[in-house]
Amino acid sequence: MSLIQILCALLVPLLWGVQFVVIKVGLATFPPLFFVGLRFAAVALMLLPFVGRPTRRELGPMIAISVFFGGLNFALFFLGLEHGLASVSAVANQLSTPFTVLLAWPFLGERPSARILFGLALAFGGVALTVAEPGATVRMLPTLLVVAAGFCLAVGSVLTKRYGPFEPLKLMAWMSLFTVPQVMAASFLFEQGQLAALHTGSVSAWLAFAYTVLFGAITGWGLWFWLIARCSMSRVAPFALLQIVFAVIAGVIFLHEPLSLTLVAGALVGITGVAITQTRAAQRPET
């Protein structure tokens, strides 16, 4: 990976880590599936005027990617985050990284080296250490929903790599459009209070919505698509583990969550694992 690719790979988990706290603010007002639908509708409206139509070859893969990357991933993630803790959700979501590397082996032929596997194991151990936080109230169902979201994210990443490369903004725009009817249909079947949320939403809730659209979606996912189109999945995926570090920091600053030695130790171990996976890339840039 080049220097600019590494910097982008660091920026993405920063944006997504802060987003764990931001989404919690929005979910205090908006039903989760409706929030997801609004988010993707806004992204589609902002991007579609600037991108072309998908080709016949791109259409099928984009729809499949929208199901896993968009509908299933975000719906499960928002549902889990609504009822779970931001820090625990950030930890559980990192399982998308080992899922992605493991799926990339049989479907993309990207066999991870022993060094990458060791780095992943170390990084995963750091994530697991944060779960061992004494006194943390971990609710099982919300956590499992976020884990399932991580698996869907991994499937979407592999599909994007296998059928790409796609133009990042074009993929984001059309994937968002295809996702809207999926989650909106589910929202109107299983949720209530959507119109009331639109009328009574606070300034903080709408600011949270704006952040998820501009920074979490357009900037974050745009850069992510750009990275996985140009770099090996086994190189890019480990950076997602840094979300937990930024999520914990954001929780301490904005939600006044306690910063314990267990959380700090887990974060340091996780960063070390990511650094090990990038050692060879630093010696010989890989694109």
Long-range contacts (C-beta under 8 A, 24 or more apart in sequence): 1-231, 1-235, 1-236, 1-278, 1-281, 1-285, 1-286, 1-287, 2-285, 2-287, 5-227, 5-230, 5-231, 5-287, 6-278, 6-281, 8-223, 8-226, 8-227, 9-227, 9-236, 9-239, 10-239, 10-242, 11-223, 12-220, 12-223, 12-224, 12-227, 12-239, 12-240, 13-239, 13-240, 13-241, 13-242, 13-243, 13-245, 13-246, 14-242, 14-246, 15-215, 15-216, 15-219, 15-220, 16-216, 16-220, 16-240, 16-243, 16-246, 17-90, 17-242, 17-243, 17-244, 17-245, 17-246, 17-247, 17-249, 17-250, 18-211, 18-215, 18-246, 18-247, 18-250, 19-211, 19-212, 19-215, 19-216, 19-220, 20-81, 20-86, 20-87, 20-89, 20-90, 20-243, 20-247, 20-250, 20-251, 21-86, 21-247, 21-250, 21-251, 21-254, 21-255, 22-208, 22-211, 22-212, 22-216, 23-78, 23-81, 23-208, 23-212, 24-81, 24-86, 24-255, 25-204, 25-205, 25-207, 25-208, 26-205, 26-208, 26-209, 26-212, 27-78, 27-81, 27-82, 28-205, 29-197, 29-200, 29-201, 29-202, 29-205, 30-194, 30-197, 30-201, 30-205, 30-209, 31-187, 31-191, 31-192, 31-193, 31-194, 31-197, 32-75, 32-78, 32-79, 32-81, 32-82, 32-191, 33-75, 33-78, 33-79, 33-183, 33-184, 33-186, 33-187, 33-190, 33-191, 34-183, 34-184, 34-187, 34-191, 34-194, 34-197, 35-78, 35-209, 36-74, 36-75, 36-78, 36-179, 36-183, 36-187, 37-179, 37-180, 37-183, 37-184, 37-187, 38-209, 39-74, 39-209, 39-212, 39-213, 39-217, 40-70, 40-74, 40-176, 40-177, 40-179, 40-180, 40-183, 40-217, 41-176, 41-180, 42-209, 42-213, 43-172, 43-173, 43-176, 43-213, 43-217, 43-218, 44-173, 44-174, 44-176, 44-177, 44-180, 46-213, 46-218, 47-169, 47-172, 47-173, 47-176, 47-218, 48-173, 48-174, 48-177, 50-169, 50-173, 51-167, 51-169, 51-170, 51-173, 51-174, 52-170, 54-170, 54-174, 58-163, 58-166, 61-159, 61-163, 61-164, 62-166, 62-171, 62-174, 62-175, 62-178, 63-178, 64-159, 65-156, 65-159, 65-160, 65-163, 65-171, 65-175, 66-174, 66-175, 66-176, 66-178, 66-179, 66-182, 67-182, 68-152, 68-153, 68-155, 68-156, 68-159, 69-152, 69-153, 69-156, 69-157, 69-159, 69-160, 69-175, 70-156, 70-175, 70-176, 70-178, 70-179, 70-182, 70-183, 71-179, 71-182, 71-183, 71-186, 72-148, 72-149, 72-152, 73-149, 73-152, 73-153, 73-156, 74-149, 74-179, 74-183, 75-149, 75-182, 75-183, 75-186, 76-145, 76-146, 76-148, 76-149, 76-152, 77-145, 77-146, 77-149, 79-142, 79-145, 80-141, 80-142, 80-143, 80-144, 80-145, 80-146, 80-149, 81-142, 81-146, 82-142, 83-139, 83-141, 83-142, 84-138, 84-139, 84-142, 84-143, 84-145, 84-146, 85-136, 85-137, 85-138, 85-139, 86-247, 86-250, 86-251, 86-255, 86-257, 87-130, 87-133, 87-136, 87-244, 87-247, 87-248, 87-251, 87-257, 87-263, 88-131, 88-136, 88-138, 88-142, 88-143, 89-142, 89-143, 89-146, 90-243, 90-244, 90-247, 90-248, 91-127, 91-128, 91-130, 91-131, 91-244, 92-143, 92-146, 92-147, 92-150, 93-146, 93-147, 93-149, 93-150, 93-153, 93-243, 94-124, 94-127, 94-150, 94-240, 94-241, 94-243, 94-244, 95-147, 95-150, 95-151, 96-149, 96-150, 96-151, 96-153, 96-154, 96-157, 96-237, 96-240, 97-123, 97-124, 97-154, 97-237, 97-238, 97-240, 97-241, 98-124, 99-150, 99-151, 99-153, 99-154, 99-155, 100-153, 100-154, 100-157, 100-158, 100-233, 100-237, 101-233, 101-234, 101-237, 101-238, 103-154, 103-155, 103-158, 104-158, 104-161, 104-233, 104-234, 104-237, 107-158, 107-162, 108-158, 108-161, 108-162, 108-233, 110-232, 110-233, 110-234, 112-234, 113-234, 113-280, 115-276, 115-277, 115-279, 115-280, 116-234, 116-238, 116-277, 118-276, 119-238, 119-273, 119-274, 119-275, 119-276, 119-277, 119-278, 120-238, 120-273, 120-277, 121-273, 122-269, 122-270, 122-272, 122-273, 122-276, 123-238, 123-241, 123-269, 123-270, 123-272, 123-273, 123-274, 123-277, 124-241, 124-273, 125-269, 125-273, 126-241, 126-265, 126-266, 126-267, 126-268, 126-269, 126-270, 126-271, 126-272, 126-273, 127-241, 127-244, 127-266, 127-270, 128-266, 129-262, 129-265, 129-266, 129-269, 130-244, 130-248, 130-262, 130-263, 130-266, 130-267, 132-262, 132-266, 133-260, 133-262, 133-263, 134-260, 134-262, 157-228, 157-233, 157-237, 158-233, 160-225, 160-228, 160-229, 161-228, 161-229, 161-233, 164-228, 164-229, 165-229, 165-230, 166-225, 166-229, 168-222, 168-223, 168-225, 168-226, 168-229, 169-222, 171-225, 172-217, 172-218, 172-221, 172-222, 172-225, 176-217, 230-287, 231-286, 231-287, 232-286, 234-277, 235-277, 235-278, 235-281, 235-286, 238-273, 238-274, 238-277, 238-278, 239-274, 241-270, 241-273, 241-274, 242-270, 242-271, 242-274, 244-270, 245-270, 245-271
